[in-house]
Amino acid sequence: MYELTCIGCGPGDPDLLTVKAVNAIKKADIILCPTSKTGKTSMALSIISKFLVDPKPKIVNLVFPMVTNKQILDESWKTNSKILLDYVLSGQNTVYITIGDPHLYSTWIYMHKKIEQQNQQIKIKVIPGITSIFTFAAKANIGIGEASDKIAIVPSCYDLSTICELAKNCDTLVFLKDGRHFEQIIKILVKSGFPNTSKFVIGQDLDTDKEIIHKTTLGKITKDILTTKYFSIMVVKRA
């Protein structure tokens, strides 16, 4: 049976790749990498590059446009899954890589669905990766969940109308990506009654030379510590 391996590459630090992931990378004939536009370096590829050994595998970039148009997205998933499937059915050892974990807000989820629609005869193996949430928690030394804490994870496609209800019903709120919304979210949290003494941690560009992490309380936030970067994370933990 033909086999496809999907690897979660973690948040950016190559040393956070699992041993299982590194072994799979070294055995690959073909590595397919997601990128947002033609000619742009794949972040996932930059994470694994130190583990590529001779003879080096063929590298194929798959373009996933950063848009919200469902038709355009669906076409990209369909096209890229077909390319991926063709390599798998050629009998080559095929690996698809993605940042973070494949099953948390990843293009892999949609690719997997399309592949299953096109072909049920291949074996798919997924190697999990460390998410930015837990890398951030380790760096900031903040617990994400304690005892019976209720946790909400909110992605970049914010429906801000739901933040108020989440604030009322959750103890820890984790906001992933797109710091442009963070200032507005903080105002909503305060209005929703989240205590000013709540722990507040914000970071951007984790595991890069531009990494920034700020730690304070909700009531002491100043504009200069906020970020507008896409690759950002914000955690607010009820006091």
BALOBA-1460 file (C-alpha; in Angstrom, 3 decimals):
// residues 239
<rec num="1" residu="m" x="0.000" y="0.000" z="0.000"/>
<rec num="2" residu="y" x="1.219" y="3.501" z="-0.842"/>
<rec num="3" residu="e" x="2.012" y="5.704" z="2.156"/>
<rec num="4" residu="l" x="2.017" y="9.416" z="2.885"/>
<rec num="5" residu="t" x="3.563" y="10.995" z="5.979"/>
<rec num="6" residu="c" x="2.525" y="14.391" z="7.313"/>
<rec num="7" residu="i" x="4.919" y="16.002" z="9.793"/>
<rec num="8" residu="g" x="4.217" y="18.764" z="12.286"/>
<rec num="9" residu="c" x="7.375" y="20.899" z="12.405"/>
<rec num="10" residu="g" x="6.586" y="22.865" z="15.556"/>
<rec num="11" residu="p" x="6.742" y="26.651" z="16.011"/>
<rec num="12" residu="g" x="10.163" y="27.381" z="14.541"/>
<rec num="13" residu="d" x="13.013" y="25.889" z="16.586"/>
<rec num="14" residu="p" x="14.439" y="22.875" z="14.666"/>
<rec num="15" residu="d" x="15.501" y="21.278" z="17.962"/>
<rec num="16" residu="l" x="11.830" y="20.946" z="18.943"/>
<rec num="17" residu="l" x="11.171" y="18.470" z="16.134"/>
<rec num="18" residu="t" x="10.482" y="14.981" z="17.448"/>
<rec num="19" residu="v" x="12.959" y="12.161" z="16.816"/>
<rec num="20" residu="k" x="10.261" y="10.425" z="14.794"/>
<rec num="21" residu="a" x="9.845" y="13.501" z="12.597"/>
<rec num="22" residu="v" x="13.593" y="13.822" z="11.963"/>
<rec num="23" residu="n" x="13.857" y="10.149" z="11.018"/>
<rec num="24" residu="a" x="10.980" y="10.508" z="8.545"/>
<rec num="25" residu="i" x="12.541" y="13.634" z="6.997"/>
<rec num="26" residu="k" x="15.874" y="11.877" z="6.472"/>
<rec num="27" residu="k" x="14.151" y="8.987" z="4.651"/>
<rec num="28" residu="a" x="12.014" y="11.158" z="2.358"/>
<rec num="29" residu="d" x="12.333" y="11.125" z="-1.436"/>
<rec num="30" residu="i" x="9.871" y="13.998" z="-1.870"/>
<rec num="31" residu="i" x="9.067" y="16.768" z="0.614"/>
<rec num="32" residu="l" x="6.085" y="18.980" z="-0.126"/>
<rec num="33" residu="c" x="6.003" y="22.355" z="1.629"/>
<rec num="34" residu="p" x="3.173" y="24.858" z="2.029"/>
<rec num="35" residu="t" x="3.834" y="28.508" z="1.216"/>
<rec num="36" residu="s" x="1.583" y="31.542" z="0.835"/>
<rec num="37" residu="k" x="2.845" y="32.693" z="-2.564"/>
<rec num="38" residu="t" x="5.045" y="31.580" z="-5.455"/>
<rec num="39" residu="g" x="8.706" y="32.284" z="-4.766"/>
<rec num="40" residu="k" x="8.250" y="32.705" z="-1.020"/>
<rec num="41" residu="t" x="10.322" y="30.439" z="1.218"/>
<rec num="42" residu="s" x="8.308" y="27.891" z="3.141"/>
<rec num="43" residu="m" x="8.612" y="28.439" z="6.894"/>
<rec num="44" residu="a" x="8.178" y="24.721" z="7.488"/>
<rec num="45" residu="l" x="11.057" y="23.986" z="5.090"/>
<rec num="46" residu="s" x="13.338" y="26.466" z="6.876"/>
<rec num="47" residu="i" x="12.681" y="24.610" z="10.142"/>
<rec num="48" residu="i" x="13.687" y="21.186" z="8.798"/>
<rec num="49" residu="s" x="16.508" y="22.239" z="6.451"/>
<rec num="50" residu="k" x="19.309" y="21.270" z="8.869"/>
<rec num="51" residu="f" x="18.073" y="17.677" z="8.812"/>
<rec num="52" residu="l" x="18.134" y="17.206" z="5.028"/>
<rec num="53" residu="v" x="20.827" y="14.662" z="4.169"/>
<rec num="54" residu="d" x="22.424" y="13.562" z="0.887"/>
<rec num="55" residu="p" x="21.044" y="12.512" z="-1.447"/>
<rec num="56" residu="k" x="18.710" y="15.403" z="-0.697"/>
<rec num="57" residu="p" x="15.005" y="14.902" z="-1.379"/>
<rec num="58" residu="k" x="13.128" y="16.727" z="-4.084"/>
<rec num="59" residu="i" x="11.460" y="19.836" z="-2.652"/>
<rec num="60" residu="v" x="8.053" y="20.855" z="-3.996"/>
<rec num="61" residu="n" x="6.360" y="24.084" z="-2.879"/>
<rec num="62" residu="l" x="2.569" y="24.108" z="-2.726"/>
<rec num="63" residu="v" x="0.974" y="27.558" z="-2.793"/>
<rec num="64" residu="f" x="-1.922" y="28.192" z="-0.408"/>
<rec num="65" residu="p" x="-3.081" y="31.803" z="-0.857"/>
<rec num="66" residu="m" x="-3.761" y="33.809" z="2.318"/>
<rec num="67" residu="v" x="-7.347" y="34.686" z="1.468"/>
<rec num="68" residu="t" x="-10.775" y="34.107" z="3.002"/>
<rec num="69" residu="n" x="-12.595" y="33.394" z="-0.281"/>
<rec num="70" residu="k" x="-13.864" y="29.841" z="0.161"/>
<rec num="71" residu="q" x="-13.932" y="29.074" z="-3.545"/>
<rec num="72" residu="i" x="-10.290" y="30.095" z="-4.022"/>
<rec num="73" residu="l" x="-9.258" y="28.124" z="-0.942"/>
<rec num="74" residu="d" x="-11.167" y="25.042" z="-2.048"/>
<rec num="75" residu="e" x="-9.508" y="25.159" z="-5.476"/>
<rec num="76" residu="s" x="-6.059" y="25.410" z="-3.883"/>
<rec num="77" residu="w" x="-6.774" y="22.429" z="-1.600"/>
<rec num="78" residu="k" x="-8.068" y="20.405" z="-4.543"/>
<rec num="79" residu="t" x="-5.116" y="21.278" z="-6.809"/>
<rec num="80" residu="n" x="-2.450" y="20.733" z="-4.164"/>
<rec num="81" residu="s" x="-3.938" y="17.471" z="-2.900"/>
<rec num="82" residu="k" x="-3.861" y="16.169" z="-6.489"/>
<rec num="83" residu="i" x="-0.163" y="17.085" z="-6.806"/>
<rec num="84" residu="l" x="0.557" y="15.436" z="-3.466"/>
<rec num="85" residu="l" x="-1.382" y="12.328" z="-4.379"/>
<rec num="86" residu="d" x="0.450" y="11.954" z="-7.706"/>
<rec num="87" residu="y" x="3.793" y="11.823" z="-5.888"/>
<rec num="88" residu="v" x="2.491" y="9.275" z="-3.394"/>
<rec num="89" residu="l" x="1.133" y="7.026" z="-6.173"/>
<rec num="90" residu="s" x="4.477" y="7.196" z="-7.992"/>
<rec num="91" residu="g" x="5.815" y="4.991" z="-5.202"/>
<rec num="92" residu="q" x="8.228" y="7.562" z="-3.813"/>
<rec num="93" residu="n" x="8.611" y="8.134" z="-0.081"/>
<rec num="94" residu="t" x="6.465" y="11.262" z="0.198"/>
<rec num="95" residu="v" x="6.355" y="13.686" z="3.122"/>
<rec num="96" residu="y" x="4.176" y="16.762" z="3.628"/>
<rec num="97" residu="i" x="5.388" y="19.254" z="6.249"/>
<rec num="98" residu="t" x="3.542" y="21.975" z="8.132"/>
<rec num="99" residu="i" x="4.384" y="24.365" z="10.964"/>
<rec num="100" residu="g" x="2.955" y="23.671" z="14.405"/>
<rec num="101" residu="d" x="0.783" y="20.585" z="14.611"/>
<rec num="102" residu="p" x="-1.073" y="19.194" z="11.561"/>
<rec num="103" residu="h" x="-4.383" y="19.042" z="13.399"/>
<rec num="104" residu="l" x="-4.519" y="22.558" z="14.850"/>
<rec num="105" residu="y" x="-5.583" y="25.258" z="12.350"/>
<rec num="106" residu="s" x="-3.483" y="23.704" z="9.612"/>
<rec num="107" residu="t" x="-3.977" y="23.421" z="5.840"/>
<rec num="108" residu="w" x="-3.260" y="19.726" z="6.331"/>
<rec num="109" residu="i" x="-6.779" y="19.171" z="7.685"/>
<rec num="110" residu="y" x="-8.310" y="20.277" z="4.375"/>
<rec num="111" residu="m" x="-5.675" y="18.487" z="2.300"/>
<rec num="112" residu="h" x="-6.389" y="15.272" z="4.184"/>
<rec num="113" residu="k" x="-10.111" y="15.545" z="3.394"/>
<rec num="114" residu="k" x="-9.429" y="16.109" z="-0.314"/>
<rec num="115" residu="i" x="-6.974" y="13.208" z="-0.486"/>
<rec num="116" residu="e" x="-9.497" y="10.863" z="1.101"/>
<rec num="117" residu="q" x="-12.118" y="12.001" z="-1.410"/>
<rec num="118" residu="q" x="-9.775" y="11.237" z="-4.310"/>
<rec num="119" residu="n" x="-8.175" y="8.010" z="-3.110"/>
<rec num="120" residu="q" x="-8.970" y="5.639" z="-0.260"/>
<rec num="121" residu="q" x="-6.127" y="3.238" z="-1.010"/>
<rec num="122" residu="i" x="-3.179" y="5.048" z="0.568"/>
<rec num="123" residu="k" x="-2.017" y="4.839" z="4.153"/>
<rec num="124" residu="i" x="-1.679" y="8.205" z="5.863"/>
<rec num="125" residu="k" x="0.606" y="8.636" z="8.861"/>
<rec num="126" residu="v" x="0.675" y="11.873" z="10.876"/>
<rec num="127" residu="i" x="3.572" y="12.815" z="13.153"/>
<rec num="128" residu="p" x="2.436" y="15.497" z="15.630"/>
<rec num="129" residu="g" x="4.370" y="18.673" z="16.328"/>
<rec num="130" residu="i" x="4.671" y="21.028" z="19.284"/>
<rec num="131" residu="t" x="2.248" y="23.928" z="18.983"/>
<rec num="132" residu="s" x="3.107" y="27.601" z="19.501"/>
<rec num="133" residu="i" x="0.784" y="27.574" z="22.521"/>
<rec num="134" residu="f" x="3.006" y="25.266" z="24.548"/>
<rec num="135" residu="t" x="6.274" y="26.716" z="23.305"/>
<rec num="136" residu="f" x="4.981" y="30.096" z="24.433"/>
<rec num="137" residu="a" x="3.830" y="28.725" z="27.794"/>
<rec num="138" residu="a" x="7.299" y="27.274" z="28.409"/>
<rec num="139" residu="k" x="9.059" y="30.516" z="27.491"/>
<rec num="140" residu="a" x="6.696" y="32.715" z="29.518"/>
<rec num="141" residu="n" x="6.458" y="30.235" z="32.404"/>
<rec num="142" residu="i" x="2.666" y="30.425" z="32.491"/>
<rec num="143" residu="g" x="0.275" y="27.535" z="33.067"/>
<rec num="144" residu="i" x="-2.370" y="27.193" z="30.364"/>
<rec num="145" residu="g" x="-4.681" y="24.905" z="32.305"/>
<rec num="146" residu="e" x="-4.850" y="24.250" z="36.051"/>
<rec num="147" residu="a" x="-7.248" y="22.032" z="37.998"/>
<rec num="148" residu="s" x="-10.667" y="22.441" z="36.345"/>
<rec num="149" residu="d" x="-9.803" y="25.523" z="34.262"/>
<rec num="150" residu="k" x="-11.846" y="25.970" z="31.106"/>
<rec num="151" residu="i" x="-9.713" y="26.995" z="28.132"/>
<rec num="152" residu="a" x="-10.683" y="28.689" z="24.875"/>
<rec num="153" residu="i" x="-8.420" y="28.836" z="21.800"/>
<rec num="154" residu="v" x="-9.380" y="31.550" z="19.336"/>
<rec num="155" residu="p" x="-7.825" y="31.670" z="15.821"/>
<rec num="156" residu="s" x="-7.075" y="34.679" z="13.645"/>
<rec num="157" residu="c" x="-10.475" y="34.682" z="11.918"/>
<rec num="158" residu="y" x="-12.060" y="36.418" z="14.868"/>
<rec num="159" residu="d" x="-15.758" y="36.763" z="15.384"/>
<rec num="160" residu="l" x="-15.351" y="39.465" z="17.997"/>
<rec num="161" residu="s" x="-18.977" y="39.131" z="19.043"/>
<rec num="162" residu="t" x="-18.133" y="35.795" z="20.691"/>
<rec num="163" residu="i" x="-15.253" y="37.120" z="22.822"/>
<rec num="164" residu="c" x="-17.586" y="38.497" z="25.493"/>
<rec num="165" residu="e" x="-19.237" y="35.100" z="26.046"/>
<rec num="166" residu="l" x="-15.874" y="33.324" z="26.075"/>
<rec num="167" residu="a" x="-14.634" y="35.754" z="28.716"/>
<rec num="168" residu="k" x="-17.639" y="35.007" z="30.906"/>
<rec num="169" residu="n" x="-17.272" y="31.235" z="30.648"/>
<rec num="170" residu="c" x="-13.541" y="30.514" z="30.410"/>
<rec num="171" residu="d" x="-10.583" y="30.840" z="32.778"/>
<rec num="172" residu="t" x="-7.830" y="30.994" z="30.167"/>
<rec num="173" residu="l" x="-8.131" y="32.586" z="26.722"/>
<rec num="174" residu="v" x="-5.511" y="31.881" z="24.064"/>
<rec num="175" residu="f" x="-5.531" y="34.087" z="20.962"/>
<rec num="176" residu="l" x="-3.492" y="32.814" z="18.022"/>
<rec num="177" residu="k" x="-2.162" y="34.907" z="15.136"/>
<rec num="178" residu="d" x="-2.945" y="38.353" z="13.792"/>
<rec num="179" residu="g" x="-2.078" y="40.848" z="16.510"/>
<rec num="180" residu="r" x="-4.025" y="43.566" z="14.682"/>
<rec num="181" residu="h" x="-7.078" y="42.500" z="16.691"/>
<rec num="182" residu="f" x="-5.446" y="42.309" z="20.110"/>
<rec num="183" residu="e" x="-6.102" y="45.876" z="21.293"/>
<rec num="184" residu="q" x="-9.810" y="45.572" z="20.517"/>
<rec num="185" residu="i" x="-10.003" y="42.170" z="22.217"/>
<rec num="186" residu="i" x="-8.442" y="43.537" z="25.409"/>
<rec num="187" residu="k" x="-11.133" y="46.222" z="25.576"/>
<rec num="188" residu="i" x="-13.821" y="43.551" z="25.189"/>
<rec num="189" residu="l" x="-12.280" y="41.414" z="27.947"/>
<rec num="190" residu="v" x="-12.242" y="44.357" z="30.360"/>
<rec num="191" residu="k" x="-15.847" y="45.251" z="29.559"/>
<rec num="192" residu="s" x="-16.817" y="41.595" z="30.035"/>
<rec num="193" residu="g" x="-15.591" y="41.665" z="33.616"/>
<rec num="194" residu="f" x="-12.276" y="39.841" z="33.237"/>
<rec num="195" residu="p" x="-10.336" y="40.976" z="36.359"/>
<rec num="196" residu="n" x="-7.615" y="43.608" z="35.926"/>
<rec num="197" residu="t" x="-5.366" y="41.366" z="38.024"/>
<rec num="198" residu="s" x="-5.565" y="38.581" z="35.431"/>
<rec num="199" residu="k" x="-2.222" y="37.387" z="34.065"/>
<rec num="200" residu="f" x="-1.476" y="38.741" z="30.597"/>
<rec num="201" residu="v" x="1.290" y="37.492" z="28.283"/>
<rec num="202" residu="i" x="1.862" y="38.458" z="24.672"/>
<rec num="203" residu="g" x="4.521" y="37.345" z="22.194"/>
<rec num="204" residu="q" x="5.512" y="37.497" z="18.566"/>
<rec num="205" residu="d" x="7.936" y="35.761" z="16.195"/>
<rec num="206" residu="l" x="8.628" y="32.894" z="18.595"/>
<rec num="207" residu="d" x="11.876" y="30.997" z="18.080"/>
<rec num="208" residu="t" x="13.343" y="33.653" z="15.787"/>
<rec num="209" residu="d" x="15.908" y="36.402" z="16.378"/>
<rec num="210" residu="k" x="12.956" y="38.838" z="16.465"/>
<rec num="211" residu="e" x="11.184" y="37.080" z="19.318"/>
<rec num="212" residu="i" x="9.477" y="39.380" z="21.834"/>
<rec num="213" residu="i" x="7.566" y="38.356" z="24.974"/>
<rec num="214" residu="h" x="5.863" y="40.716" z="27.429"/>
<rec num="215" residu="k" x="4.296" y="39.640" z="30.723"/>
<rec num="216" residu="t" x="2.088" y="41.803" z="32.930"/>
<rec num="217" residu="t" x="-1.508" y="41.961" z="34.180"/>
<rec num="218" residu="l" x="-4.615" y="42.915" z="32.234"/>
<rec num="219" residu="g" x="-4.985" y="46.199" z="34.095"/>
<rec num="220" residu="k" x="-1.394" y="47.312" z="33.416"/>
<rec num="221" residu="i" x="-1.257" y="46.826" z="29.663"/>
<rec num="222" residu="t" x="0.273" y="49.681" z="27.693"/>
<rec num="223" residu="k" x="0.079" y="50.175" z="23.933"/>
<rec num="224" residu="d" x="3.829" y="49.835" z="23.488"/>
<rec num="225" residu="i" x="3.736" y="46.117" z="24.385"/>
<rec num="226" residu="l" x="0.983" y="45.278" z="21.910"/>
<rec num="227" residu="t" x="1.813" y="43.809" z="18.513"/>
<rec num="228" residu="t" x="0.276" y="43.924" z="15.062"/>
<rec num="229" residu="k" x="2.340" y="41.041" z="13.702"/>
<rec num="230" residu="y" x="0.553" y="38.076" z="12.124"/>
<rec num="231" residu="f" x="2.602" y="35.456" z="13.955"/>
<rec num="232" residu="s" x="1.571" y="36.545" z="17.420"/>
<rec num="233" residu="i" x="0.039" y="34.918" z="20.472"/>
<rec num="234" residu="m" x="-1.762" y="36.369" z="23.468"/>
<rec num="235" residu="v" x="-2.774" y="34.534" z="26.659"/>
<rec num="236" residu="v" x="-5.031" y="36.013" z="29.321"/>
<rec num="237" residu="k" x="-5.474" y="33.924" z="32.472"/>
<rec num="238" residu="r" x="-8.096" y="34.797" z="35.072"/>
<rec num="239" residu="a" x="-6.583" y="35.796" z="38.404"/>
